[in-house]
């Protein structure tokens, strides 16, 4: 009877934690940016990707915490035995010492090694990598955090964002995983989230971006990136510009077959080509138009 009552209390607490959470675009953006890195870590160290992501989300407030912004520390790991750079931050006590990393990749890697090499966490590795509840409760029981609701918080995050689907992954996108390994100064400058569309990678330009700065971040020639976007490498970029990292395809995704684009006010042939991740020349050719044709609001354009 006591065991049943205890189980009911735990279940109620978990449901309560999950029910109090609301979906956040900031959290989802973090997941999109780091899910492939979490899967890579799972394949190397047997730690569920859902647990890595949930801990990163909770400990760093989806990358918004001071530790994450200033020190690339996404998991709140303190200095114990650390010989690298350090920063001091109020946590359980005032002015505690925390590890500082060159980039988020190093933080994820150190988190995995921290769990895999610490004796007190060894029993967790006897659990299945799909047992996210066992891992969450085990982390709390092993002393990873002092928050009494830590396990329930992790479980709530995993279930709200369905992170456990990544625990069944058999592959990951290596480009997206290694994007976070680029050396970045610890100054609050965040990497651009990279997304995938029409078999291409892209990011959204920010104020001050240039083809050269983007090329340096993603380790691709800035001349090549400008060419992929059918622009001059010296062109000024505006915040919100879509920047593709590979050569665009000749047609839109298949879902647009038989679904033409209706030109709206303010659009150009180039902006439409960027919207569908297709080559500008292909868009003209597909519609039998000459490069000097001036589109008008209401024009119908084939994109597939």
Secondary structure as UniProt FT lines:
FT   HELIX           2..20
FT   HELIX           25..45
FT   HELIX           49..60
FT   TURN            61..64
FT   HELIX           66..71
FT   TURN            80..81
FT   STRAND          86..89
FT   TURN            94..95
FT   STRAND          96..99
FT   HELIX           104..117
FT   HELIX           119..126
FT   TURN            129..130
FT   HELIX           132..141
FT   TURN            142..143
FT   TURN            148..149
FT   HELIX           150..160
FT   TURN            161..162
FT   HELIX           163..168
FT   HELIX           174..178
FT   HELIX           179..181
FT   STRAND          195..197
FT   TURN            198..199
FT   STRAND          200..204
FT   TURN            207..208
FT   HELIX           211..218
FT   HELIX           222..228
FT   TURN            229..230
FT   TURN            233..234
FT   TURN            239..240
FT   STRAND          242..244
FT   HELIX           254..256
FT   TURN            257..258
FT   STRAND          261..262
FT   TURN            265..266
FT   HELIX           269..275
FT   TURN            276..277
FT   HELIX           280..286
FT   TURN            287..288
FT   TURN            291..292
FT   TURN            297..298
FT   STRAND          300..301
//
